């Protein structure tokens, strides 16, 4: 009877110790994530984007190691040898059954992304049909923040073709023809600026930065035009190509009834890539 009681107390103590270790491991994970967040906040400069990316991956590795180690120790205390936990056919078979092949692919691809400099935390990228700013590169997932502010989790193994937008946006320029005498041209410019402000306010989620009216220019033939530049999210130029152009054209026709649609030309501007060390958020 005493032996049974002693065994029961021993079992309770062992379970209590396991519970304490699990709690400590969980607290350690929270501490690692908190430190990681502080590091991320202190390295917002784009020149340190590689450090931010490595920090994100190391954090994922530490979290996995802490949980994996705590689970292995707990099983060992319950009588399951570590060798069985690490290498037995049953554990391997169970892991494969739960998709360990995919997990391995995720980890390998995540390391490949970091080592081959495909993209860094803070970069604007398109992966598949998802476009966003890279928030984290983890062991299993890369997290993007899209134009709506939502976080998109992309399994690393699905990262194949990546489009990187070096400046963090796509630039569109609109050239607005100004017709007639200087007074009428000035009135047209005023209308163009007002329509621009209205569209930017209406479609705020499309734009990465305020619009910019560069100024008036002249063609070799003497025609005058106003150039307006927009910085937008990739793939979201529809409102400028349609709503902006249509509204502006209709407004200018009230000033000049002969004003034609072709007089507002919307084009995508090709810009040279900027070295990562010189980029800005």
Secondary structure by P-SEA (a helix, b strand, c coil): caaaaaaaaaaaaaaaaaaaaaaaaaaaaaaaaaaaaaaaaacccccaaaaaaaaaaaaaaaaaaaaaaaaaaaaaaaccccccccccaaaaaaaaaacaaaaaaaaaaaaaaaaaccccccbbbbccccccccccccccbbbbbccccbbbbbccccccbbbbccccbbbbbbbbbbbccaaaaaaaaaaaaaaaaaaaaaacccccccccccbbbbcccbbbbbbbbbbbccccccccccaaaaaaaaaaaaaccccccccbbbbbbbbcccccccccc
